[in-house]
């Protein structure tokens, strides 16, 4: 165990399960995760490992300005960092009183890593899940795949793929996306032929 440079929660040393960890400014930020009793960790105070000093720190975040709330505590979620923002998708938590697993609220939360302020975005996920996978590209496009959805305490594994743009894309990227959506067979065409049509090589080379 590395050094702890301040007091820490009683449940910190018991470990956590299916948390998300993101790198920012030479530190590793830990978001959520499951506790040993099945409950989940909150997002108000984040355990942060300072790579340079090899110390654990506990950083307090600030609530959403409009709602004065934080993201629900959760595990089995996903986090993506785009520029100075961390986005949180899906997840679930355990209702310990009723011994029931429940999906979290259907919205997207983001944390400004500069001022550590949470913001609740009024964006719903088409199929709210946990145990899913998520990734993003350089254009700020996020992909969410698979997972488990919970409806009326019934859990079902899904194989859906969703995408959302969390940055304003370049006009050229919008045109390319429109082209491959309307003409999906283009990805199977000869690359020299595509060049002859005037399609820029920077987009053609995206085709595997």
C-alpha positions as CSV (number, residue, x, y, z in Angstrom):
1,X,0.0,0.0,0.0
2,X,1.4,3.4,-0.9
3,X,1.5,6.3,1.5
4,X,-1.7,8.0,2.5
5,X,-1.1,11.7,3.1
6,X,-4.4,12.5,4.8
7,X,-7.3,10.7,6.7
8,X,-9.3,8.3,4.6
9,X,-12.7,6.7,4.7
10,X,-13.1,3.5,6.7
11,X,-14.0,1.5,3.6
12,X,-11.1,2.7,1.5
13,X,-8.8,-0.2,2.4
14,X,-11.4,-2.9,1.8
15,X,-11.0,-2.3,-2.0
16,X,-13.6,-1.7,-4.6
17,X,-15.0,-3.5,-7.7
18,X,-15.7,-2.3,-11.2
19,X,-14.7,1.3,-10.6
20,X,-13.4,3.6,-13.4
21,X,-10.0,5.2,-13.3
22,X,-8.9,8.1,-15.5
23,X,-5.6,9.9,-15.9
24,X,-5.4,13.7,-15.6
25,X,-2.5,16.0,-14.8
26,X,-0.2,13.3,-13.6
27,X,-2.9,11.8,-11.3
28,X,-5.2,8.8,-11.4
29,X,-8.8,9.7,-10.5
30,X,-11.1,6.9,-9.2
31,X,-14.8,7.1,-9.9
32,X,-17.4,5.0,-8.1
33,X,-17.1,1.2,-7.8
34,X,-18.6,-1.5,-5.7
35,X,-18.1,-2.0,-1.9
36,X,-17.7,-5.3,-0.2
37,X,-21.3,-5.3,1.1
38,X,-22.7,-4.8,-2.4
39,X,-23.2,-1.1,-2.1
40,X,-21.5,1.5,-4.3
41,X,-19.1,4.4,-3.7
42,X,-20.3,8.0,-4.2
43,X,-18.9,10.6,-6.5
44,X,-18.7,13.5,-4.0
45,X,-15.2,12.6,-2.8
46,X,-12.8,11.0,-5.2
47,X,-9.7,8.9,-4.3
48,X,-6.8,10.2,-6.4
49,X,-3.4,8.7,-6.7
50,X,-0.6,11.2,-7.3
51,X,1.9,9.5,-9.6
52,X,4.7,11.9,-8.8
53,X,4.5,11.8,-5.0
54,X,3.1,8.2,-4.8
55,X,0.5,9.4,-2.4
56,X,-3.3,8.9,-2.2
57,X,-5.4,12.0,-1.9
58,X,-9.1,12.5,-1.4
59,X,-10.5,15.3,-3.5
60,X,-13.9,16.9,-2.9
61,X,-16.0,17.8,-5.9
62,X,-18.8,20.4,-6.2
63,X,-22.5,19.7,-6.9
64,X,-24.4,20.6,-10.0
65,X,-25.3,24.4,-9.9
66,X,-28.9,23.9,-11.1
67,X,-29.9,20.9,-9.0
68,X,-27.4,21.0,-6.1
69,X,-26.9,17.3,-6.5
70,X,-24.1,14.8,-7.4
71,X,-24.3,11.7,-9.6
72,X,-25.9,8.8,-7.9
73,X,-23.4,6.4,-6.3
74,X,-22.8,3.5,-8.8
75,X,-20.7,0.6,-10.0
76,X,-20.5,-1.2,-13.4
77,X,-20.6,2.2,-15.2
78,X,-18.2,3.8,-17.7
79,X,-16.3,7.0,-17.8
80,X,-14.8,8.8,-20.8
81,X,-12.4,11.8,-20.7
82,X,-12.8,14.4,-23.5
83,X,-10.6,17.5,-23.2
84,X,-11.1,18.8,-19.6
85,X,-14.4,16.9,-19.0
86,X,-15.0,13.5,-17.6
87,X,-18.4,12.0,-18.7
88,X,-20.2,9.2,-16.7
89,X,-22.6,6.8,-18.4
90,X,-25.0,4.3,-16.9
91,X,-24.2,2.0,-14.0
92,X,-26.2,0.5,-11.1
93,X,-26.3,0.5,-7.4
94,X,-27.8,-1.8,-4.7
95,X,-30.8,-0.9,-2.7
96,X,-29.5,-2.5,0.5
97,X,-32.8,-2.1,2.4
98,X,-34.7,-4.1,-0.2
99,X,-31.8,-6.2,-1.4
100,X,-32.5,-5.1,-5.1
101,X,-30.1,-4.0,-7.8
102,X,-31.3,-0.8,-9.5
103,X,-30.1,1.1,-12.6
104,X,-29.1,4.7,-11.9
105,X,-30.9,7.8,-13.3
106,X,-31.0,8.0,-17.1
107,X,-28.9,11.0,-17.8
108,X,-25.2,11.8,-18.5
109,X,-23.1,13.5,-15.9
110,X,-19.8,15.3,-16.6
111,X,-17.1,16.6,-14.3
112,X,-15.1,19.7,-15.1
113,X,-11.6,18.7,-14.2
114,X,-10.5,22.3,-13.9
115,X,-12.9,23.4,-11.2
116,X,-14.2,19.9,-10.1
117,X,-17.8,21.0,-10.7
118,X,-20.4,18.3,-11.6
119,X,-23.0,19.1,-14.3
120,X,-26.1,17.0,-15.0
121,X,-26.7,16.9,-18.8
122,X,-30.3,16.5,-20.0
123,X,-29.3,13.7,-22.3
124,X,-30.9,10.3,-22.0
125,X,-29.2,7.1,-23.1
126,X,-31.5,5.1,-25.5
127,X,-31.0,1.9,-23.5
128,X,-29.7,2.5,-20.0
129,X,-27.3,-0.2,-19.0
130,X,-24.6,-1.4,-16.7
131,X,-21.7,-3.7,-17.4
132,X,-21.4,-2.1,-20.8
133,X,-18.3,-0.9,-22.6
134,X,-17.6,2.7,-23.8
135,X,-14.9,4.4,-25.8
136,X,-14.4,7.7,-27.7
137,X,-12.4,8.9,-30.7
138,X,-10.5,12.2,-31.2
139,X,-13.6,13.9,-32.6
140,X,-15.5,13.5,-29.3
141,X,-17.7,10.8,-30.6
142,X,-18.6,8.3,-27.9
143,X,-19.7,4.7,-28.5
144,X,-21.6,2.6,-25.9
145,X,-21.9,-1.1,-26.5
146,X,-23.7,-4.0,-24.8
147,X,-24.2,-4.4,-21.1
148,X,-27.2,-5.3,-19.0
149,X,-30.5,-3.4,-18.9
150,X,-32.7,-3.6,-15.9
151,X,-36.5,-3.1,-16.3
152,X,-38.9,-3.8,-13.4
153,X,-36.1,-5.7,-11.5
154,X,-35.6,-8.0,-14.6
155,X,-32.1,-8.0,-16.0
156,X,-31.4,-8.6,-19.7
157,X,-28.2,-8.7,-21.6
158,X,-28.2,-6.5,-24.7
159,X,-26.0,-6.2,-27.8
160,X,-26.9,-2.6,-28.8
161,X,-24.4,0.0,-30.1
162,X,-25.1,3.7,-29.5
163,X,-23.2,6.7,-30.4
164,X,-23.3,10.4,-29.4
165,X,-21.2,13.4,-30.3
166,X,-20.0,15.3,-27.2
167,X,-18.0,17.8,-29.2
168,X,-19.0,19.8,-32.2
169,X,-17.3,17.9,-35.1
170,X,-15.6,19.4,-38.1
171,X,-17.8,19.9,-41.1
172,X,-15.7,17.4,-43.1
173,X,-16.3,14.8,-40.4
174,X,-20.1,15.4,-40.6
175,X,-20.0,15.0,-44.4
176,X,-18.0,11.8,-44.1
177,X,-20.4,10.3,-41.5
178,X,-23.4,11.3,-43.7
179,X,-21.7,9.6,-46.7
180,X,-21.0,6.2,-45.1
181,X,-24.5,6.2,-43.4
182,X,-26.3,6.7,-46.8
183,X,-23.9,4.6,-48.8
184,X,-22.5,1.9,-46.4
185,X,-21.1,-0.1,-49.3
186,X,-18.5,2.6,-49.8
187,X,-16.3,0.9,-47.2
188,X,-15.9,-2.1,-49.6
189,X,-15.0,-0.1,-52.7
190,X,-11.5,0.1,-54.2
191,X,-9.5,2.9,-52.5
192,X,-8.1,4.2,-55.8
193,X,-11.6,4.5,-57.1
194,X,-12.6,6.5,-54.1
195,X,-9.7,8.8,-54.6
196,X,-10.8,9.3,-58.2
197,X,-14.1,10.4,-56.9
198,X,-12.5,13.2,-55.0
199,X,-12.8,11.8,-51.5
200,X,-9.9,13.0,-49.4
201,X,-7.3,10.3,-48.5
202,X,-7.6,11.2,-44.8
203,X,-11.0,9.7,-44.8
204,X,-10.3,6.8,-47.1
205,X,-7.5,5.6,-44.8
206,X,-10.0,5.2,-42.0
207,X,-11.5,2.3,-43.9
208,X,-9.8,-1.0,-42.8
